[in-house]
């Protein structure tokens, strides 16, 4: 209750001290402002604020009802703040104001991501006035850049990683943490402009979506807002340059990555910049299948990670790399290092931030409804009408139950499930590939003259790859080019991310 007293010719207004429930609400909003949106802790905070039990994690559809209710509660809480703010920690008032303002401008930020016209200069001016009204002493351009990064990161992760199982939730949470670290407060104070100094390594089986993870991280890079020009300093879409190491020869990889000088090697007819040079300050170079990288190029890449510098092939001029490196592999790098195929010092430059992508079997956790949810995600990309999507999901599930089996382990992971759905769409059925995994079966087919010369070479290449676990080692053992080896191996069984 507000108390008004008259003392020595002056009216004094004594505001009541905030009660425990009020302070607890402010503390929860402070936590919510910086909480990873993909962890169960967020749901617990929501439950306390809304007074309703909430379980689980983000799944197929965003819970817009709770978001709207929390936004209204936050605005009411901010509006009801006592005039005597000295009794409330300034940091909590700032956190609450940031939460309210983000929700207030979120629709415009999402429209901007979708490429719709947004009056950024007016948005910046409005945000500056709002921050001033709430006595938040933060630069409006900095806050707008922060809000835009948060919105892009959330949309990038949410739209890329589908599923409601613990494995899917854990992957989403790990990607968010890779972008903002486990301590977002410290991130915004000291690290938001330094994330390029921390490379990311994505490890997981082939077909498990490692490139999707890389794109989600790239989409969450910080882009500063230029208040003078009234626009963001880089293109609003994600910037990621991808290079599949296993698909090219070492010479081509080196040229693509570092660039070359005219005459540096046969065919180098002019100076050419590589992707390290083309990558901007807020860009990403994605090196897929880094476990296949030639050891000599590994040495040069190590220098890039250590010193952020490189040289074109045939040139002595040192150039600066300003972007971020994301690498991916489906190899066991511990075994590769033990065998001498992957440098330990390179690994220890990559291992500060590691994300593991689960296999499809781990992602599903034996849940048939989850399988249907993933097929729905695929169908939505293939067909425009919702009714057609539903029919395709039903047909695919029926075909899996009839011909594939619910206990099938999906060796090709998500990519195989995608091709299964496409097969059902085109052919009406799906026949999983039957592997001949043992050397004895190959020997039996040779003895029975069951294989043509081409088939024999294909099977022999497959056998070498399965035993040695690496395209490079298998190609070296068979004395053939690595690209020839890859071409001989069935694409359904050994395709790469």
C-alpha distance (Angstrom), angle and dihedral (degrees) to the residues before:
residue distance angle dihedral
X1 . . .
X2 3.81 . .
X3 3.83 112.2 .
X4 3.85 121.4 -153.4
X5 3.81 117.0 -165.3
X6 3.79 133.8 177.8
X7 3.80 113.8 -138.2
X8 3.82 128.6 166.5
X9 3.80 93.9 -18.2
X10 3.83 95.2 -47.5
X11 3.78 131.9 101.6
X12 3.83 111.0 -130.4
X13 3.79 122.3 -159.8
X14 3.76 114.7 -153.8
X15 3.80 114.2 -164.8
X16 3.80 118.2 -153.4
X17 3.78 117.5 -108.7
X18 3.79 112.5 -104.1
X19 3.78 110.4 -96.1
X20 3.79 124.5 -125.8
X21 3.81 94.5 -99.6
X22 3.81 91.5 52.4
X23 3.81 92.5 49.6
X24 3.81 90.7 46.3
X25 3.81 89.8 54.1
X26 3.81 91.3 51.6
X27 3.79 90.6 48.4
X28 3.81 91.2 51.1
X29 3.80 91.9 51.0
X30 3.81 88.9 50.0
X31 3.77 89.3 54.4
X32 3.79 92.3 44.1
X33 3.82 91.6 53.2
X34 3.80 91.8 60.8
X35 3.81 101.0 26.4
X36 3.79 122.2 120.1
X37 3.84 101.5 -107.4
X38 3.79 93.0 -144.7
X39 3.81 100.7 58.5
X40 3.80 129.6 89.2
X41 3.81 90.5 -118.3
X42 3.80 88.9 72.5
X43 3.80 90.8 57.0
X44 3.81 90.0 51.5
X45 3.80 90.9 52.9
X46 3.81 90.6 48.6
X47 3.80 90.0 50.4
X48 3.79 92.2 54.2
X49 3.80 93.4 46.6
X50 3.81 96.2 45.5
X51 3.78 95.8 35.9
X52 3.79 92.2 -130.1
X53 3.81 129.4 110.5
X54 3.80 112.0 -103.2
X55 3.77 125.8 -178.1
X56 3.76 139.0 176.8
X57 3.78 132.1 22.4
X58 3.80 138.9 -81.7
X59 3.80 108.3 -57.0
X60 3.79 133.6 165.1
X61 3.82 101.2 -34.0
X62 3.77 126.0 35.8
X63 3.80 111.0 -113.8
X64 3.80 94.9 -118.3
X65 3.81 94.4 168.5
X66 3.80 94.0 61.4
X67 3.80 91.2 42.8
X68 3.80 90.4 54.5
X69 3.80 93.1 46.6
X70 3.79 92.1 48.7
X71 3.80 90.4 49.1
X72 3.80 92.0 53.2
X73 3.80 91.7 46.2
X74 3.79 91.0 50.3
X75 3.81 92.2 50.4
X76 3.82 91.6 48.7
X77 3.79 90.6 48.6
X78 3.79 92.2 50.0
X79 3.83 92.2 46.5
X80 3.80 91.7 50.0
X81 3.78 95.6 52.2
X82 3.77 110.1 131.5
X83 3.78 118.2 -109.2
X84 3.79 88.5 -122.2
X85 3.81 95.0 76.7
X86 3.77 92.6 167.0
X87 3.79 87.6 83.7
X88 3.80 91.9 59.5
X89 3.82 123.3 64.5
X90 3.82 109.3 -104.6
X91 3.81 90.1 -137.8
X92 3.80 91.2 60.6
X93 3.81 92.1 49.5
X94 3.81 88.8 50.9
X95 3.81 92.3 48.3
X96 3.80 92.2 49.6
X97 3.81 91.8 47.6
X98 3.81 91.4 50.3
X99 3.81 90.4 50.4
X100 3.81 91.7 50.6
X101 3.80 94.3 45.8
X102 3.80 93.9 47.7
X103 3.80 91.3 53.1
X104 3.80 89.9 45.3
X105 3.81 92.9 55.6
X106 3.81 99.5 31.9
X107 3.82 95.8 100.7
X108 3.80 91.2 54.9
X109 3.81 91.0 47.8
X110 3.81 91.6 51.1
X111 3.81 89.8 48.7
X112 3.79 88.8 52.6
X113 3.81 90.5 52.9
X114 3.81 89.6 52.3
X115 3.81 90.1 53.4
X116 3.78 96.4 -108.3
X117 3.82 119.3 145.4
X118 3.80 113.9 -91.2
X119 3.81 126.2 177.3
X120 3.77 96.6 -126.2
X121 3.79 97.2 176.2
X122 3.81 91.3 54.4
X123 3.79 90.4 44.5
X124 3.81 90.5 53.2
X125 3.82 92.4 48.6
X126 3.80 91.5 49.1
X127 3.79 91.6 48.8
X128 3.82 91.1 50.1
X129 3.81 90.6 52.9
X130 3.81 91.9 47.6
X131 3.80 93.0 50.0
X132 3.78 89.2 50.7
X133 3.80 92.1 49.0
X134 3.80 90.5 54.6
X135 3.81 91.6 43.0
X136 3.80 91.9 -119.5
X137 3.78 107.5 156.5
X138 3.78 99.4 -151.4
X139 3.79 127.8 118.6
X140 3.81 109.8 -100.8
X141 3.83 93.3 -141.2
X142 3.81 90.2 52.8
X143 3.81 91.5 48.5
X144 3.81 91.9 48.1
X145 3.81 89.8 52.0
X146 3.78 89.5 48.9
X147 3.81 93.2 49.3
X148 3.81 91.5 48.2
X149 3.80 91.7 50.8
X150 3.80 92.6 49.2
X151 3.80 92.0 49.2
X152 3.82 93.8 47.0
X153 3.79 92.5 46.1
X154 3.80 92.6 50.4
X155 3.80 93.8 47.2
X156 3.81 92.2 44.8
X157 3.80 93.3 52.7
X158 3.79 97.0 37.2
X159 3.81 94.3 49.8
X160 3.82 95.0 43.4
X161 3.80 104.6 44.2
X162 3.80 113.1 55.8
X163 3.77 127.6 -171.1
X164 3.77 144.9 70.2
X165 3.81 101.0 -129.5
X166 3.83 121.6 110.9
X167 3.82 89.6 -107.0
X168 3.82 92.4 56.1
X169 3.81 92.1 43.9
X170 3.80 90.9 49.4
X171 3.79 91.8 51.1
X172 3.80 92.4 51.2
X173 3.80 91.1 48.1
X174 3.81 91.4 49.1
X175 3.80 92.3 52.1
X176 3.81 91.2 50.5
X177 3.81 90.0 49.8
X178 3.80 90.3 49.1
X179 3.81 88.5 58.0
X180 3.82 101.3 39.7
X181 3.85 101.5 18.4
X182 3.79 122.4 -129.4
X183 3.84 90.2 -73.6
X184 3.85 108.9 53.0
X185 3.81 92.9 176.8
X186 3.77 91.1 61.2
X187 3.80 89.7 41.2
X188 3.81 92.6 59.0
X189 3.78 92.7 45.0
X190 3.81 100.5 46.8
X191 3.82 116.6 -3.8
X192 3.80 110.2 45.5
X193 3.83 92.2 95.4
X194 3.83 94.4 40.6
X195 3.80 103.7 58.2
X196 3.82 91.2 107.4
X197 3.81 86.7 69.0
X198 3.81 90.2 66.4
X199 3.82 115.5 67.5
X200 3.79 119.1 -156.3
X201 3.81 126.6 -136.1
X202 3.81 117.9 -157.3
X203 3.80 114.4 -163.0
X204 3.78 127.2 -175.0
X205 3.79 145.6 108.8
X206 3.79 121.4 -61.9
X207 3.78 112.9 -82.9
X208 3.81 94.8 22.7
X209 3.81 95.7 116.9
X210 3.80 103.7 -98.1
X211 3.80 92.2 151.3
X212 3.81 90.4 51.2
X213 3.79 88.3 55.3
X214 3.81 90.6 49.0
X215 3.81 91.4 50.8
X216 3.80 91.4 49.3
X217 3.81 90.1 53.7
X218 3.80 91.4 46.4
X219 3.81 90.0 50.7
X220 3.81 89.0 56.3
X221 3.82 98.0 57.4
X222 3.81 115.3 126.3
X223 3.82 115.0 -103.3
X224 3.84 114.7 -169.5
X225 3.78 120.4 -132.7
X226 3.81 115.5 -128.4
X227 3.82 105.4 -143.4
X228 3.79 93.6 -169.6
X229 3.80 93.9 56.0
X230 3.78 94.6 32.7
X231 3.82 94.4 -129.7
X232 3.78 142.9 87.6
X233 3.79 115.5 -88.1
X234 3.79 95.7 -124.0
X235 3.76 136.3 36.6
X236 3.77 110.0 -73.1
X237 3.79 95.1 -129.0
X238 3.78 120.5 82.9
X239 3.79 117.4 -86.4
X240 3.80 114.7 -145.7
X241 3.79 128.4 150.0
X242 3.82 112.3 -159.4
X243 3.79 127.7 -155.5
X244 3.81 122.2 -179.1
X245 3.79 103.3 -149.6
X246 3.81 94.5 -165.2
X247 3.81 93.6 55.1
X248 3.82 98.1 60.8
X249 3.78 138.5 53.7
X250 3.83 117.4 -104.9
X251 3.83 91.3 -106.2
X252 3.80 92.8 53.6
X253 3.80 92.1 44.4
X254 3.79 91.4 52.3
X255 3.80 91.6 48.0
X256 3.82 93.7 46.7
X257 3.78 92.3 47.7
X258 3.81 103.7 38.8
X259 3.81 103.3 19.2
X260 3.82 123.7 -134.4
X261 3.76 144.3 -117.5
X262 3.77 122.1 -116.4
X263 3.80 110.2 -85.1
X264 3.81 94.1 14.7
X265 3.82 89.4 126.9
X266 3.78 139.9 -10.1
X267 3.79 108.5 -60.6
X268 3.81 95.3 21.9
X269 3.81 94.4 123.8
X270 3.81 97.0 160.9
X271 3.77 142.1 12.2
X272 3.77 111.9 -79.1
X273 3.80 132.1 -171.5
X274 3.79 117.5 -137.0
X275 3.77 129.7 -140.3
X276 3.79 93.5 -93.8
X277 3.77 87.1 61.1
X278 3.81 95.4 41.3
X279 3.80 92.3 50.7
X280 3.79 111.7 98.3
X281 3.77 127.9 -140.1
X282 3.80 91.8 -89.4
X283 3.80 96.0 35.8
X284 3.81 131.6 104.2
X285 3.80 132.1 -135.4
X286 3.81 108.6 -153.5
X287 3.82 115.6 -157.7
X288 3.78 108.3 -165.1
X289 3.81 119.2 -159.6
X290 3.79 93.3 11.0
X291 3.79 88.8 170.7
X292 3.81 86.6 75.2
X293 3.82 94.0 55.3
X294 3.80 115.7 125.9
X295 3.82 111.8 -108.1
X296 3.82 93.3 -123.5
X297 3.80 90.7 55.8
X298 3.79 88.8 45.8
X299 3.81 87.7 63.9
X300 3.80 91.7 53.3
X301 3.80 92.0 46.0
X302 3.80 89.5 51.2
X303 3.80 88.9 59.9
X304 3.80 90.1 51.5
X305 3.80 90.6 54.1
X306 3.81 94.3 43.4
X307 3.79 101.7 41.7
X308 3.84 104.3 12.9
X309 3.82 88.5 -126.9
X310 3.81 135.6 111.7
X311 3.80 142.6 166.5
X312 3.76 131.0 -132.8
X313 3.81 116.1 -113.9
X314 3.81 108.4 -84.9
X315 3.81 93.7 12.9
X316 3.81 133.0 102.6
X317 3.80 97.7 -160.8
X318 3.80 112.1 111.6
X319 3.78 115.8 -133.8
X320 3.78 131.0 -166.9
X321 3.80 124.6 -118.6
X322 3.79 109.5 -152.1
X323 3.81 102.6 174.6
X324 3.79 136.4 79.3
X325 3.81 128.3 -90.6
X326 3.80 119.6 -138.2
X327 3.80 116.0 -177.9
X328 3.80 130.1 -172.8
X329 3.77 134.6 -165.9
X330 3.78 140.7 172.3
X331 3.81 90.9 -162.0
X332 3.79 128.5 99.5
X333 3.80 96.2 -112.7
X334 3.82 91.3 -166.0
X335 3.81 88.9 63.0
X336 3.80 91.3 42.3
X337 3.80 90.5 53.6
X338 3.78 92.1 46.4
X339 3.81 89.6 51.8
X340 3.80 90.7 49.4
X341 3.80 95.4 -114.7
X342 3.79 97.8 112.0
X343 3.78 125.2 43.9
X344 3.78 116.5 -117.9
X345 3.80 92.9 -146.7
X346 3.81 90.0 54.7
X347 3.78 91.2 50.6
X348 3.79 91.6 50.6
X349 3.79 88.8 53.2
X350 3.81 90.3 53.4
X351 3.80 102.3 40.7
X352 3.82 100.3 76.9
X353 3.80 89.4 91.7
X354 3.81 116.9 27.1
X355 3.80 126.1 171.7
X356 3.81 120.4 -170.0
X357 3.81 116.8 -153.6
X358 3.81 113.1 -150.3
X359 3.79 123.4 -129.4
X360 3.81 117.6 -108.2
X361 3.81 90.0 -104.6
X362 3.81 90.4 55.1
X363 3.80 90.7 44.5
X364 3.82 93.4 52.6
X365 3.82 96.7 45.5
X366 3.82 88.1 -159.9
X367 3.83 91.9 -62.9
X368 3.84 113.0 142.4
X369 3.80 91.4 -167.6
X370 3.78 88.4 56.7
X371 3.81 89.4 51.9
X372 3.80 89.3 53.2
X373 3.80 89.9 49.2
X374 3.80 91.5 54.6
X375 3.80 91.8 47.3
X376 3.81 88.5 50.5
X377 3.81 88.6 54.9
X378 3.82 89.7 52.5
X379 3.81 93.3 44.2
X380 3.81 91.0 52.8
X381 3.80 88.8 61.0
X382 3.81 93.2 48.2
X383 3.80 103.6 43.4
X384 3.82 131.1 37.9
X385 3.81 101.7 -151.4
X386 3.80 120.3 74.1
X387 3.81 92.3 -141.1
X388 3.80 90.9 54.3
X389 3.79 90.1 48.8
X390 3.80 91.4 52.6
X391 3.81 91.2 50.0
X392 3.81 91.6 50.3
X393 3.81 91.3 49.9
X394 3.80 91.1 51.2
X395 3.82 92.5 46.7
X396 3.80 92.5 48.1
X397 3.81 93.7 48.7
X398 3.80 90.0 48.0
X399 3.81 91.1 50.8
X400 3.80 91.6 48.2
X401 3.80 91.2 51.3
X402 3.82 92.5 45.8
X403 3.78 103.7 40.8
X404 3.81 110.6 9.7
X405 3.79 104.9 37.4
X406 3.79 131.4 -131.4
X407 3.80 91.4 -104.7
X408 3.83 92.5 57.0
X409 3.83 109.4 129.8
X410 3.83 98.3 -146.8
X411 3.83 99.4 -133.5
X412 3.82 89.6 -168.9
X413 3.83 89.8 53.4
X414 3.81 119.7 -157.5
X415 3.80 92.7 -13.2
X416 3.81 90.2 57.6
X417 3.81 91.2 49.2
X418 3.79 88.5 51.8
X419 3.80 91.6 51.8
X420 3.81 90.2 45.5
X421 3.81 88.8 56.7
X422 3.80 91.2 47.2
X423 3.82 90.2 49.4
X424 3.79 90.8 53.6
X425 3.81 90.0 47.7
X426 3.82 93.0 51.4
X427 3.82 105.6 27.0
X428 3.77 103.3 18.1
X429 3.81 92.6 -124.2
X430 3.80 144.5 57.2
X431 3.78 128.4 -141.7
X432 3.82 112.7 -166.7
X433 3.77 114.2 -137.4
X434 3.78 114.8 -99.2
X435 3.79 110.4 -138.6
X436 3.76 123.9 -147.5
X437 3.79 96.0 -150.2
X438 3.77 105.0 167.5
X439 3.78 129.2 80.5
X440 3.80 88.8 -138.6
X441 3.81 92.5 62.5
X442 3.79 89.5 50.9
X443 3.79 90.5 49.9
X444 3.81 90.5 50.1
X445 3.80 91.8 51.9
X446 3.81 90.4 49.0
X447 3.79 91.6 49.4
X448 3.79 90.7 49.6
X449 3.81 92.6 47.9
X450 3.80 88.7 -124.9
X451 3.81 96.7 142.1
X452 3.76 133.7 72.6
X453 3.80 118.1 -134.5
X454 3.80 91.7 -100.3
X455 3.79 92.4 47.1
X456 3.79 90.7 49.3
X457 3.80 92.1 53.0
X458 3.82 90.9 46.7
X459 3.79 91.6 51.5
X460 3.80 92.8 44.5
X461 3.82 91.1 52.2
X462 3.80 89.3 48.1
X463 3.80 91.0 50.4
X464 3.80 92.5 49.7
X465 3.79 91.9 49.4
X466 3.83 93.5 48.8
X467 3.79 92.8 49.5
X468 3.81 98.2 43.5
X469 3.82 97.4 35.5
X470 3.80 95.6 -143.5
X471 3.79 135.7 80.8
X472 3.78 90.4 -142.0
X473 3.80 96.0 51.8
X474 3.79 92.8 42.8
X475 3.82 91.5 50.2
X476 3.81 91.1 47.8
X477 3.80 91.5 50.1
X478 3.82 92.9 49.2
X479 3.85 92.9 41.3
X480 3.80 93.3 -127.2
X481 3.79 135.0 119.7
X482 3.80 114.4 -84.7
X483 3.81 91.6 -126.2
X484 3.81 90.2 54.5
X485 3.79 89.5 51.6
X486 3.80 92.1 50.9
X487 3.79 91.6 49.1
X488 3.79 89.6 53.9
X489 3.80 93.7 53.5
X490 3.79 116.7 83.6
X491 3.81 109.3 -101.5
X492 3.80 93.5 -139.9
X493 3.77 92.6 58.7
X494 3.79 102.6 40.8
X495 3.80 110.2 21.6
X496 3.77 117.3 142.5
X497 3.78 135.8 -131.3
